[in-house]
């Protein structure tokens, strides 16, 4: 076993068997709702942090 695979398996656990993928998979609308909110919050946070750095640099 490769070292990176061993570390990944120790951190995340064993991979799911192929039969479990169907139960764990999100539908497109559900995935869009979950993942797009994360992207939107990340963009909003990044803009806030950039403004903070610019304000502090201008002071």
C-alpha positions in Angstrom: 0.0 0.0 0.0 1.3 3.5 -0.9 2.0 5.8 2.1 -0.5 8.5 1.0 -3.2 5.9 0.7 -2.5 4.5 4.1 -2.6 8.0 5.7 -5.8 8.8 3.8 -7.4 5.6 5.0 -6.4 6.2 8.6 -7.8 9.7 8.5 -11.0 9.1 6.6 -11.7 5.4 7.1 -12.3 2.6 4.7 -13.8 3.4 1.3 -17.5 2.7 0.8 -18.4 -0.4 -1.1 -19.9 0.2 -4.6 -23.3 -0.8 -3.3 -23.4 2.0 -0.7 -22.8 4.8 -3.3 -26.5 4.8 -4.3 -27.6 5.5 -0.7 -25.0 8.3 -0.1 -25.4 10.1 -3.4 -27.2 13.5 -3.4 -29.7 14.4 -6.1 -28.7 17.4 -8.3 -31.1 19.9 -6.6 -30.0 18.8 -3.1 -26.3 19.0 -4.0 -26.7 22.4 -5.6 -28.5 23.7 -2.5 -25.8 22.3 -0.1 -22.7 23.1 -2.2 -23.6 26.5 -3.6 -24.3 28.0 -0.2 -20.8 27.0 0.9 -19.3 28.7 -2.2 -21.4 31.9 -1.6 -20.3 32.1 2.0 -16.7 31.6 1.0 -16.9 34.4 -1.5 -18.5 36.8 1.0 -15.9 36.0 3.6 -13.0 36.5 1.2 -14.3 39.9 0.2 -14.6 40.9 3.8 -11.1 39.8 4.5 -9.7 41.6 1.5 -11.3 44.8 2.6 -9.9 44.4 6.1 -6.4 44.0 4.7 -6.8 47.0 2.5 -8.1 49.1 5.3 -5.3 48.1 7.6 -2.7 48.6 4.9 -4.1 52.1 4.3 -3.9 53.1 8.0 
